[in-house]
Amino acid sequence: MRYFSVLCLSVLLAACGKPGSTDAPEVEDHSTIPVAPPSAIKSLLARNTCLGCHKIGKRLIGPSYLEIAQRAQSKEEILELIRHPKPERWPDYPPMNPIPISDEEGNQIADWIMSLKRN
Ligand code: HEC
């Protein structure tokens, strides 16, 4: 399983290097959500490599932040999932590798993702 994850990561990183190369992105309704994160969050996402795989309103390598927010119950859960993803929750996607993010940056990102949640 470990070997499989490592292999997947290298495949994914290769895919991440070519923006726009994913098949049939799923466009969702983003009329009521921001199209871009606030710049402070955007730089955290960029620094932690999240941007290569996630967009706000559109499927990329991983699910959109909007979709993630809709499924999440709390910001603590989101932070936990960044550090210990549960690929079984997303059967149509390849597994994400755990990202050892700091409390400070992880909390800011998790807060922002929760802010996208609608009802
Ligand atoms: C190499 C691509 C890749 C990178 C980099 C990446 N993700 Fe993911 N992410 C995915 C995929 C694919 C999934 C869905 C499968 C899974 O959960 O393992 C996912 C799932 C998630 C989930 C879990 C959602 C849930 O409900 O189970 C969260 C939260 C998340 N990503 C946030 C982030 C954040 C924040 C970063 C940056 C710190 C990041 N991801 C970096 C690909 C990636």
Residues whose N, C-alpha, C, O or C-beta is under 5 A from the ligand:
A	BS01	HEC	L12 N48 T49 C50 C53 I61 G62 P63 I68 R71 I78 L81 I82 P85 K86 P87 R89 W90 Y93 P94 P95 M96 I99 I109
